Amino acid sequence: MLMSRALCRSWLPQVAHRCHANVPILRINSGHPAARSFRQFHSNRKQSSNLKPATGEPVAAEQNTSVPVNNVIKAVAFTGAFTVGCFAGATILEYENTRSLILEKARQARFGWWQSRSLADRDYWAQLKQDIRRQWDSLTPGDKMFAPIFLCNMLAFAMWRVPALRSTMMTYFTSNPAARVVCWPMFLSTFSHYSAMHIFANMYVMHSFANAAVLSLGKEQFLAVYLSAGVFSSLMSVLYKAGTSQAGMSLGASGAIMTLLAYVCTQYPDTQLSILFLPALTFSAGAGIKVLMGIDFAGVVLGWKFFDHAAHLGGAMFGIFWATYGAQIWAKRIGLLNYYHDLRRTKQK
């Protein structure tokens, strides 16, 4: 099941008033060729892999080995360090963005008359840069955050098309708990898609929910949550594979996207969703996320191999957790903000 087009025209008032929106949902069954659109999971058995080797797509070699304990420890440690680093970096980014905005406003108030006077004297390239800046400023906050993430995903997608890079992509852009390199692939694999349907579906869903999430979280917190959620969902996949002794490769952004989806649905549970191509059938966002998590939970318990259900479920849990406790956790950044402010002021002296 794939949620899509969550951010309709009525989503924006949702941030303030929690109105009703019409959100189509696409249900993909296991026999549909588009079902690979979510995070793809390679099991250690060739017949259960959702990536077809006939097309040249990467698959894990048959293996009966369990996941090394050291790799699990590395994955847990990396997830903790990466998450702390993401939120610390987001805090510093928030400080620098706020400082730059204040300085820019002060500069405009002081020299705005001179800038308007010299506008006619600018050359072609300066005018083009100004036009591009104007177009960028016209984008929604969600689109501004979506654009660079989309470009990173497209770059990784293009890199899969280069035969000389195939070995590098297999090593660093697929997450496999039994591999020699464990940590950074947990992060890089969240930007990695091999099939066109996979990247299209994930980016479509992310764009649908991005604006609502950014308006609720702010761009710095959104970035920290999205990146951390991608690694956390990879960790859940690693732990599941280690617990079931079924090492295999995973790739895709749907674990992080499930975090956005779960966060928005938890924040605005009364929002009305609908089935794609069946707009008359509506239900609440709260019910929708429960159904999605129920399917992934069943997939984990029953050992379904079509999707990486552990990563999906981990991403959804992260989103619900952040919707419940995120505001209190994010408020604790004030101490780091004050420390960074003092450190920056000391360096300027």
N, C-alpha and C positions, 0 to 999 in steps of 0.2 A: 504494500500500500504506500502510495507516495502522495504527500500533501503538496499542493501547488496553488499558485495564485492566491496567497494569503493576504497580500497587501493590496486590497481593492481600494476604491476611492473612499470607502467608509472606514478604512483602517486608521487613517490619520486622526480623525476625531476620537478613535478608540483610546488613544494615549491619554487623553484628558477626560473623556466621558464614558468610555467603555460601551460604545454603541454596538449595534449588530452589523456584521459584515458578511458578505457571501464569499466563502472560500472554497473553490472547487478542490476535490481530492481525487486523485487517480489511483485506482486499485489495480495492482499488477499481480496476476497470479503466476505460479511457478512455471506454467507452460508458455507464457507470453515471451516473445523475443526481447521485449523491452524490460524484462524483469531484472536485467543486470544493471539497472540504472542506479541502484543503491550500492553502498560499499560492498565490494566483491570479495568473497572469501574462498581461498583455495584450501581444500582439505588435503590430507596426506594420501588420499586415495583418488586416483585419476578419474574414476568414473563419477565421483561426486563433485568434481571441480566445476565451477560455473564459468570458467574461462576456457574457451575451446582451443586446444593446441593446433587444430587444423588451420586456424587463421593466423598462426604465428604469435598469438597472445601469450604472455608469460604464464607459466604454470609451475607449480612446485613438483620437484621430482618425488617419486614414490619413496616414502620413508616410514619406518616404524619406530624411529627413535623418539624418546621423550624430550621435553624441553629442559635444558640444563638449568639447575637451580641458580647458578651464578647469573644467567641471563635474566631470570625473573627478578633477582635482587637489583641488577643494573636497571631494569625497566622501572621498578618502583622508585629507586633513587632518582633516576632521570626525570620521571614525572613530577616528583616533589620539587626538585631544583628548577625545572623548567617553568612550573606553575608560579613559584615564588618570583622567578626572574621576570615572567610576563607581567605580573601585577606591579612589581617594582618599576619595571620599564614603563608601564602605562602611567604610573604615578608621576614619574619624571617627565614623560611626554605631555601629560596634562599641564604640569607646571610651565614647561617651555612654550606650549601653545597659548596658554593664558597670558604669559609674559609678552610673547610676540604680538598678541592681539592688542594688549594695552599699549605697547610701544607704537604699534601701527596707528591706532586711533589718535594717540598724542601727536604723532608726526603729521597725520592728515589735518588735525585741528590747527597745527602751527604753520604748515607749508601748503595747505590745500589750494590756496589762491595761486601759488606759483606753479603747482602741478597742472591746474586747469589752464593757466596761461600758456604753458609750454606744450600742451597736448597737441596743438596743431603743428608743432615743429618736429614731432616724432617721425622717425623713418618708418618704412614699411614693416620691418621685422618687429619693431617695438609695438606697432599698432596691432600686428598679428598676435603677439604675445598677450596684449591687452584683451583682444577678442577671445582668445582661448581661455584666459582667466575669467572673463565674463561668463562664458559658457559653463565652465567648471562651477562657478558660484551659483549658477542657476539649477544645479543638480540638487536632489534631495540629500539629506545626511546619509540615508541608507545607500544611495547610489554612489556617494563618494567613498564609502567604506567597501562597497561591493566591487567597484572597478579595479583596485589594485589586487584584490584577492582573485578576481576573475582572470586577470592577466597572468598571475602566477600559475593558476591552474592550466591556462592555455599554453603557457611556456612548457610546463611539464608534459602536457599532452603532445606538443610538437616534438619534444625530445624523445618520446617513445617512438616517433616515426624515423629517427636516425639510427640506422643499423649499428654504427660505430659506438653509439651510446647505450646500446641495449644492456650490456653487462653492468654498466654504472647504474642504470635505472633499476635493474633487478636487485642490485646490492643496496642502494640507498633510498629508493622510492617505492619499495614494497616492504611492509612490516612482517617479519618472520621471527618468532621468538627463538627458533633453533638455529638461526643464522649466526655467522661470525660477528657481524655488525648489528647491534640491536637498538641502540638508543636513538640516534638521529633519524633512522628510518621511521620510527614511531611518529615523528613530526613531519618529515618530508612526504611520507605516504599519504598524508591528509590533503596534499595538493596534487596527487597523482591519479590520473585516469587513463586507461588504455583505450576503451571504446568510446565512440562518439556519443552513443546513447547514454552512457554512464555520466559523462561530463555535462551533457545537455540537461539531463534530468536533475542532477545535483545543483547545478548553477541556477536553473530555473526556480527550484524550490528555495534556494538561499536568497535569491533576489526578491522572492515573494515576501519573505519574513524579515529581511534585513532592515528595512526602514522602521518598522514597528519596534524592533529590538534596539536600534541605534537611538531612536527618540526616547526610549525608556532608560537606556543605560548610559548614553553619551558615547562618543566615538572611542575614547581611550579605554573605557571599561569594556565596551563591546569587543575591541580588538583583543584585550587580555582574556576575556571569557572565551572567545572563538578559538584562539590559538591553544589555550589551556585545555579546552574541551576536546580538541582534536587529539592531543597527546593522551588525555585521560581515557578517551574511548579506545585508543590503541592499547593502553594498559589493560583495560577490561578484556580486550581480545586476547592479549598475551596471557593473562591469568586464566582465562577460560581454556585456551589451548594447552596451557601447562597442566591444568587440573584434569583435563580429559586425555592428555598425552596425544594430542593431535596437532602437531606442528604444521604450519602452512602459511602461505603468504596472503596478506590483505592490502588493499589500497582503496583510496577514495575519501571524499570529504563528508560523507553522510553522517559519520559519528558526530562531527562538530555541528553539522546542519541540524541534526536531531536535537542538539542542545538549544539552538535558536528556536526551533519549533516548540520544544517543551517549555522553554522560558516564556514565549509569547502566549501559548495556550494556558499556562498557569497564571500569568498576569491578567489575562483577559478571558476567563473561562466561559463567559456567557456569549462570546462572539459566535455567531452562527456560521457554520461551515457547510459545504455541500459537496456532492460527488461530481467530479469532472464528467461532463456530458449528461449528468442527471441533476440539473440545478434545482429541481423541485424537491429533492430529498435533502433535507437540512438537519443538522444536529449541532450541539454546542462544541466549542473547542475543547472544553474540559473532558467531554465524553470521547472526542476524537483521539486525544493523546492517550487516554486510558486504553482505547482499543489498540492503538499502535504498540504501546508498551506490552499489552497482553499478548499480541502476536509474537513480538520479539522474545518475551519471556517463555512462551511455548516453544519457540525455536531453540532457545538455550536448553530447556529441559529435555526436549525430545531429540536434540542433536541434529536439527535441520542444517543442511550445508549450503543452501542456496544463497543466503546472505550471511554477513558476519553479524549475527543477531546480538552477540555479546557486546560488540562495539556500538550498535544502535542503542541497546538498552543502557549501556554506560553513558552515552551521550545524553539520552533523555533524563537519566537520573541526575546528571550534572546540571542540566537546565532547570529541573524542578528544585534542586538544592539551591541554586543561585537565585531563583525567583523568591525563595523563602527566606534565605539568610544572607543573600548577596549584599543588601543595603548595609547591614550591620558590619559585614566584613570589609566592604569598600570604605566605610567611614573610618576604619582604623589606619588608613593611609596618611592621615593628618600628621602623625609623628614623622613619617618619612618625608613628607612635603616640607615640614619645618626644618628638618635636618638638611635636606638638599638646598633649601633656601639659604640657610646659614653657610653651608659649604660654598655655594656659588658666590655669595656676597664676600666671603673671605678671599676667594681667588681673584675677585675684581679689585681688591685693595692693592 
